[in-house]
Amino acid sequence: MRHLLLMASHSGRTNMHARNLAIVWAPNLLRSRDIEVTGLNGTAAFLEVRVQAIVVEFVLTHVPQLF
């Protein structure tokens, strides 16, 4: 998480702020068996990944307090 926060600190040059990093990394950091096992697709899968991204963005914006 600290590394991702460091990457976010360079968002002025990379456009990879906390939200973008969360969208990219959330499916890997918070892998959902529901999506894999049941083969969710479409709206259900999108909502699951969206929740994951929100959680990862929250963690990224609160790294100093959490870690």
VOPAGU-2260 file (C-alpha; in pm, 1 decimal, decimal comma):
REM VOPAGU-2260
SITE   aa  ch    i         X         Y         Z
SITE  MET   A    0       0,0       0,0       0,0
SITE  ARG   A    1     285,0     237,5      74,6
SITE  HIS   A    2     427,6     172,7    -269,5
SITE  LEU   A    3      91,9     249,6    -431,7
SITE  LEU   A    4      71,9     565,6    -223,7
SITE  LEU   A    5     416,9     662,4    -353,0
SITE  MET   A    6     294,5     602,2    -706,7
SITE  ALA   A    7     -10,5     819,9    -637,5
SITE  SER   A    8     217,3    1100,3    -520,9
SITE  HIS   A    9     343,8    1123,8    -881,8
SITE  SER   A   10      -8,2    1156,5   -1023,5
SITE  GLY   A   11      70,7    1496,9   -1168,7
SITE  ARG   A   12     297,8    1328,5   -1421,0
SITE  THR   A   13     134,2     986,9   -1449,9
SITE  ASN   A   14    -237,3    1063,4   -1397,1
SITE  MET   A   15    -243,4     757,0   -1169,2
SITE  HIS   A   16    -402,4     908,3    -861,6
SITE  ALA   A   17    -551,1     694,4    -583,4
SITE  ARG   A   18    -877,9     632,9    -768,9
SITE  ASN   A   19    -709,0     513,1   -1088,0
SITE  LEU   A   20    -467,5     295,0    -894,8
SITE  ALA   A   21    -758,6     147,8    -700,2
SITE  ILE   A   22    -946,4      63,5   -1019,7
SITE  VAL   A   23    -641,6    -113,6   -1161,6
SITE  TRP   A   24    -525,0    -293,8    -846,8
SITE  ALA   A   25    -851,4    -373,8    -665,3
SITE  PRO   A   26    -936,2    -691,9    -858,6
SITE  ASN   A   27    -593,3    -832,8    -771,1
SITE  LEU   A   28    -578,3    -715,9    -411,2
SITE  LEU   A   29    -936,0    -810,1    -323,9
SITE  ARG   A   30   -1003,7   -1104,9    -551,7
SITE  SER   A   31   -1362,7   -1218,8    -529,5
SITE  ARG   A   32   -1447,5   -1587,0    -536,9
SITE  ASP   A   33   -1805,4   -1489,3    -623,9
SITE  ILE   A   34   -1691,4   -1356,0    -958,4
SITE  GLU   A   35   -1459,8   -1650,2   -1027,0
SITE  VAL   A   36   -1678,2   -1937,6    -905,1
SITE  THR   A   37   -2020,2   -1824,9   -1018,8
SITE  GLY   A   38   -1893,3   -1661,0   -1334,0
SITE  LEU   A   39   -2061,3   -1329,4   -1262,9
SITE  ASN   A   40   -2064,3   -1104,1   -1563,4
SITE  GLY   A   41   -2219,4    -781,3   -1670,0
SITE  THR   A   42   -2375,4    -560,9   -1404,4
SITE  ALA   A   43   -2311,8    -792,4   -1108,9
SITE  ALA   A   44   -1940,7    -822,3   -1184,0
SITE  PHE   A   45   -1912,9    -447,9   -1243,5
SITE  LEU   A   46   -2073,8    -372,0    -906,0
SITE  GLU   A   47   -1844,4    -620,0    -728,6
SITE  VAL   A   48   -1531,5    -465,9    -881,3
SITE  ARG   A   49   -1663,7    -116,4    -806,3
SITE  VAL   A   50   -1696,9    -202,2    -437,2
SITE  GLN   A   51   -1345,1    -345,5    -438,9
SITE  ALA   A   52   -1210,0     -25,7    -596,8
SITE  ILE   A   53   -1383,9     190,9    -338,0
SITE  VAL   A   54   -1228,6     -11,4     -55,8
SITE  VAL   A   55    -879,0       5,0    -206,6
SITE  GLU   A   56    -912,6     379,1    -269,8
SITE  PHE   A   57   -1015,6     429,8      93,2
SITE  VAL   A   58    -714,6     232,1     214,2
SITE  LEU   A   59    -481,4     426,0     -16,8
SITE  THR   A   60    -607,4     761,1     104,6
SITE  HIS   A   61    -565,9     652,6     467,4
SITE  VAL   A   62    -233,3     464,5     455,6
SITE  PRO   A   63     -67,5     675,3     730,7
SITE  GLN   A   64    -356,5     614,1     969,4
SITE  LEU   A   65    -395,9     242,9     889,2
SITE  PHE   A   66     -31,1     138,2     869,4
